[in-house]
Amino acid sequence: MIHGYHVVLPMYGFWLPNDSRGSWSDFVRRWELVRFGKATKTIERRELSELSPHELEQRDAATEALEFPAVSVDGHQALSISQGFATRIKSSNFTIWACSILPEHTHLVIARHTYKVEQIVNLLKGASTTRIIQDRRHPLINYAQPEKRPPRMWAAHQWKVYLDSEEAIENAIRYVEENPEKEGKPKQNWSFVTRFAGIPRGGWTTYK
């Protein structure tokens, strides 16, 4: 039985669908990227240090071919994202067991809900985008057309793992909580995160 999800939300331009390190995209959606190779459908991800000079050159060229600059958020922008998350989490009764907001991607461990995980992700992306625009911190604000919203700051896709046991949930939580420090960032604590207290015994449980 699925009890939760570990999702990774890349920012725009991070982990391109034809990235030589591997991705989870079945096809390359943006025409600007097509000439740099087919999508690499794999769950085996390699570090940048493991790529050949040719692969690194291709990756850099693909990044430069994006319509807008790849997004990397700073601490103030991460705070706006977290506040948008908090608003949606409260209004929709989502349960979040862990969260880390990093410059180029965000990790979340989400408890099962009546909504599908893809819908939860879209609602969280939307709420964070609304908040960061309100705070005038959108990373692509300078590329907005008159009277229109800025280009999207989140990648269109996300990566998810289904969690079907307490061990899987606890491992995902530990990974997410430790992730900022692995990237040289301070440990993160968010008010909207609920401490995981184990899986209730018996029957189908919806966490809300």
DRENLUM-625404 format. One line per 2 residues: for each residue y, z negated, x negated of N, C-alpha, C. Coordinates in steps of 0.02 Angstrom, whole numbers. Layout:
Y,Z,X,Y,Z,X,Y,Z,X | ...
***
This chain:
-60,0,-42,0,0,0,63,0,-44 | 110,41,-27,173,45,-65,219,-12,-43
243,-50,-91,288,-106,-76,359,-94,-102 | 367,-46,-146,433,-33,-173,435,28,-217
492,39,-248,503,100,-287,546,83,-348 | 530,115,-404,574,115,-462,606,184,-464
672,187,-455,705,251,-454,756,255,-512 | 763,314,-538,813,328,-590,860,381,-562
924,365,-562,975,411,-536,1017,437,-595 | 1005,498,-617,1045,524,-673,1115,543,-650
1163,537,-695,1229,563,-683,1227,639,-692 | 1277,673,-667,1282,746,-673,1278,766,-746
1232,812,-761,1226,838,-829,1178,800,-873 | 1152,742,-849,1106,703,-889,1034,722,-871
992,731,-922,922,750,-913,919,814,-872 | 943,868,-901,945,933,-868,876,955,-845
872,995,-791,807,1014,-764,764,1056,-812 | 796,1088,-862,755,1124,-912,761,1091,-980
773,1025,-980,779,987,-1042,713,991,-1081 | 719,1004,-1146,660,1010,-1188,619,946,-1191
650,889,-1174,614,826,-1175,567,819,-1116 | 574,864,-1067,532,859,-1007,573,833,-949
558,857,-888,593,834,-829,545,837,-770 | 572,823,-711,529,823,-652,553,877,-602
587,927,-626,611,980,-582,562,1038,-582 | 547,1064,-523,501,1121,-517,536,1186,-535
601,1189,-527,637,1250,-544,708,1232,-563 | 741,1277,-596,810,1267,-618,856,1288,-562
895,1240,-536,935,1254,-476,1002,1288,-492 | 1030,1276,-550,1096,1302,-565,1089,1366,-606
1121,1420,-583,1113,1484,-617,1138,1481,-689 | 1186,1436,-704,1211,1432,-772,1157,1411,-821
1105,1378,-796,1053,1351,-840,993,1397,-847 | 988,1448,-804,928,1490,-802,914,1522,-870
967,1547,-902,956,1584,-965,933,1539,-1022 | 933,1474,-1012,911,1429,-1065,840,1405,-1056
803,1437,-1011,732,1421,-1007,711,1397,-939 | 645,1400,-926,618,1377,-863,618,1301,-860
614,1274,-799,609,1202,-791,546,1176,-824 | 551,1117,-854,493,1088,-888,465,1033,-844
414,1049,-805,383,1001,-759,332,959,-796 | 351,898,-813,306,855,-850,327,783,-841
280,737,-848,298,666,-847,297,637,-917 | 284,680,-967,285,657,-1036,355,669,-1064
395,617,-1070,463,624,-1094,466,609,-1169 | 501,651,-1206,509,642,-1277,579,618,-1294
585,581,-1348,650,560,-1372,684,619,-1406 | 750,616,-1410,788,670,-1443,765,679,-1515
747,624,-1548,726,628,-1618,661,667,-1627 | 624,678,-1572,560,713,-1576,568,788,-1565
628,811,-1548,638,881,-1534,650,920,-1598 | 629,984,-1597,641,1027,-1654,715,1048,-1655
740,1072,-1712,809,1097,-1715,823,1150,-1662 | 775,1195,-1650,785,1247,-1599,791,1216,-1530
749,1166,-1514,752,1134,-1449,818,1097,-1440 | 841,1064,-1492,906,1030,-1489,963,1079,-1478
959,1136,-1512,1010,1188,-1504,1011,1214,-1432 | 952,1226,-1404,947,1249,-1335,975,1197,-1287
959,1135,-1298,982,1081,-1254,1059,1076,-1256 | 1088,1079,-1316,1161,1075,-1322,1194,1135,-1288
1164,1194,-1295,1192,1254,-1263,1189,1248,-1187 | 1134,1220,-1161,1128,1212,-1089,1180,1162,-1063
1191,1108,-1101,1241,1059,-1080,1311,1091,-1078 | 1326,1132,-1128,1392,1164,-1130,1401,1215,-1074
1345,1240,-1046,1348,1290,-993,1358,1260,-924 | 1358,1194,-919,1369,1162,-854,1438,1181,-827
1443,1183,-761,1506,1201,-730,1560,1150,-745 | 1541,1086,-750,1587,1032,-765,1559,990,-823
1601,950,-855,1575,909,-910,1521,860,-886 | 1472,848,-928,1421,798,-911,1455,730,-902
1432,693,-853,1465,629,-834,1435,571,-874 | 1480,529,-900,1461,466,-931,1511,414,-907
1488,363,-872,1534,315,-842,1548,256,-888 | 1608,229,-884,1626,170,-923,1616,107,-881
1635,50,-909,1624,-13,-875,1661,-19,-809 | 1723,4,-806,1762,1,-744,1730,44,-690
1708,103,-710,1675,148,-662,1609,119,-639 | 1572,87,-684,1509,55,-665,1522,-1,-614
1577,-36,-622,1595,-89,-574,1608,-59,-505 | 1644,-3,-502,1656,30,-438,1590,53,-407
1545,80,-447,1480,102,-422,1443,42,-393 | 1444,-14,-428,1408,-74,-404,1437,-99,-339
1503,-95,-331,1535,-118,-269,1518,-72,-211 | 1513,-7,-225,1490,39,-173,1418,25,-154
1375,14,-203,1306,-5,-189,1304,-67,-144 | 1342,-118,-163,1341,-182,-127,1359,-173,-54
1409,-132,-41,1430,-120,28,1374,-89,69 | 1342,-38,42,1288,-3,78,1226,-47,84
1210,-84,32,1152,-128,33,1159,-180,89 | 1219,-207,96,1231,-257,148,1228,-226,218
1260,-168,227,1263,-138,294,1196,-111,317 | 1154,-91,270,1089,-62,288,1030,-109,278
1045,-170,255,992,-220,243,939,-196,194 | 962,-163,140,915,-145,87,901,-206,44
842,-208,15,826,-260,-34,818,-228,-102 | 859,-249,-149,858,-223,-217,834,-278,-263
779,-266,-297,750,-316,-342,777,-313,-413 | 805,-257,-432,833,-250,-500,879,-190,-501
930,-194,-544,977,-138,-551,1009,-140,-620 | 1013,-83,-651,1053,-76,-713,1091,-11,-709
1156,-15,-717,1200,43,-714,1222,59,-785 | 1197,114,-811,1210,135,-879,1256,196,-880
1285,213,-937,1333,269,-938,1307,334,-908 | 1244,351,-921,1219,417,-900,1166,415,-846
1145,355,-826,1095,350,-773,1092,278,-747 | 1064,270,-687,1057,204,-656,984,193,-638
960,132,-651,893,111,-631,898,64,-572 | 854,72,-523,849,27,-466,776,13,-451
760,-49,-434,695,-65,-405,709,-85,-333 | 684,-44,-287,701,-50,-216,639,-69,-176
646,-119,-133,592,-137,-88,584,-86,-32 | 522,-79,-8,510,-33,47,554,-51,107
577,-1,142,623,-9,199,599,39,253 | 630,33,312,614,81,365,638,151,347
689,156,303,712,221,280,667,244,222 | 660,309,216,625,337,158,667,324,95
634,320,39,670,305,-23,722,358,-39 | 708,421,-23,757,474,-35,821,463,5
813,438,67,872,424,109,911,364,81 | 875,313,59,908,256,28,950,278,-32
920,319,-74,955,343,-134,1018,382,-114 | 1012,427,-66,1070,466,-45,1125,422,-17
1107,371,21,1157,325,49,1192,285,-7 | 1154,264,-56,1184,228,-112,1229,273,-154
1208,334,-166,1250,381,-202,1315,393,-164 | 1309,403,-98,1368,416,-58,1417,358,-57
1390,297,-50,1433,238,-48,1468,227,-115 | 1432,238,-169,1462,228,-235,1515,281,-250
1503,342,-226,1552,395,-235,1616,380,-195 | 1607,358,-133,1665,340,-92,1706,285,-125
1673,235,-151,1709,179,-182,1745,200,-246 | 1712,240,-287,1743,259,-351,1803,305,-339
1801,344,-285,1859,385,-267,1915,340,-243 | 1899,291,-201,1950,244,-177,1984,208,-235
1944,192,-285,1971,156,-344,2005,203,-394 | 2005,267,-379,2036,318,-422,2005,317,-492
1939,310,-493,1904,307,-557,1850,362,-563 | 1851,409,-517,1799,460,-518,1801,498,-585
1744,505,-620,1744,537,-686,1764,610,-686 | 1759,644,-628,1778,714,-625,1839,726,-580
1880,675,-574,1939,679,-530,1985,736,-550 | 1989,752,-614,2034,805,-637,2010,874,-619
1948,879,-593,1920,944,-573,1919,953,-498 | 1950,906,-461,1951,911,-388,2000,965,-366
1981,1004,-316,2025,1052,-285,2074,1016,-239 | 2134,1043,-227,2182,1011,-183,2152,992,-115
2164,930,-94,2140,905,-30,2064,903,-24 | 2029,906,-79,1955,903,-77,1930,848,-123
1868,826,-110,1837,776,-152,1820,806,-221 | 1816,764,-271,1796,789,-338,1724,815,-336
1705,853,-387,1635,874,-392,1590,813,-396 | 1527,821,-376,1482,764,-375,1471,736,-446
1469,670,-449,1458,637,-514,1385,622,-526 | 1345,622,-472,1273,610,-478,1236,676,-483
1181,677,-520,1137,735,-520,1106,741,-450 | 1085,801,-433,1058,812,-366,989,781,-359
954,771,-413,886,747,-411,882,673,-430 | 825,644,-420,810,577,-445,737,574,-465
720,523,-502,650,513,-523,626,449,-490 | 566,447,-464,542,387,-430,469,374,-446
452,309,-447,383,286,-454,368,240,-396 | 311,249,-364,291,206,-309,257,144,-337
276,86,-312,251,22,-336,204,-8,-284 | 141,-18,-302,91,-38,-252,59,-106,-267
88,-144,-313,60,-209,-329,115,-254,-356 | 102,-319,-356,150,-366,-385,160,-351,-459
106,-335,-494,111,-320,-565,157,-260,-577 | 148,-207,-537,189,-147,-545,263,-163,-532
276,-203,-480,344,-222,-464,375,-263,-520 | 338,-313,-543,364,-356,-596,376,-318,-661
332,-271,-677,342,-230,-737,404,-187,-730 | 415,-158,-671,474,-116,-660,538,-158,-665
537,-217,-634,595,-262,-637,611,-280,-709 | 559,-298,-747,569,-316,-817,599,-258,-857
573,-199,-845,598,-140,-881,672,-129,-865 | 689,-132,-801,759,-119,-780,805,-173,-807
785,-235,-804,827,-290,-828,839,-286,-903 | 789,-262,-940,795,-258,-1013,829,-194,-1036
835,-145,-992,860,-80,-1012,930,-80,-1043 | 979,-116,-1013,1046,-115,-1044,1046,-138,-1116
1011,-193,-1130,1010,-220,-1198,976,-172,-1247 | 926,-135,-1223,894,-85,-1265,942,-30,-1286
993,-19,-1244,1043,33,-1259,1106,3,-1289 | 1101,-60,-1311,1157,-92,-1344,1211,-116,-1297
1195,-125,-1233,1242,-148,-1183,1227,-221,-1165 | 1276,-257,-1136,1263,-326,-1114,1213,-327,-1056
1179,-383,-1049,1134,-393,-992,1175,-390,-928 | 1148,-362,-876,1184,-354,-813,1157,-401,-759
1203,-428,-719,1185,-470,-662,1227,-448,-602 | 1195,-425,-550,1230,-400,-491,1216,-445,-431
1269,-459,-393,1263,-505,-336,1218,-478,-281 | 1209,-412,-277,1169,-383,-224,1094,-382,-240
1076,-404,-299,1005,-405,-318,971,-467,-290 | 913,-458,-259,873,-512,-230,815,-528,-277
805,-590,-291,749,-610,-335,683,-593,-301 | 639,-561,-338,572,-544,-312,531,-608,-308
504,-622,-249,467,-684,-238,393,-671,-222 | 369,-612,-240,300,-596,-227,291,-557,-163
232,-530,-154,216,-491,-95,187,-537,-42 | 216,-539,18,187,-580,72,116,-559,87
74,-606,101,3,-592,114,-9,-574,186 | -46,-520,197,-67,-501,264,-18,-457,300
-42,-400,324,-2,-356,366,47,-312,327 | 81,-270,365,130,-223,338,197,-257,335
228,-257,278,292,-291,269,347,-241,255 | 402,-248,292,462,-209,277,515,-259,254
543,-248,196,590,-295,166,661,-277,189 | 690,-319,229,759,-306,250,791,-369,276
***
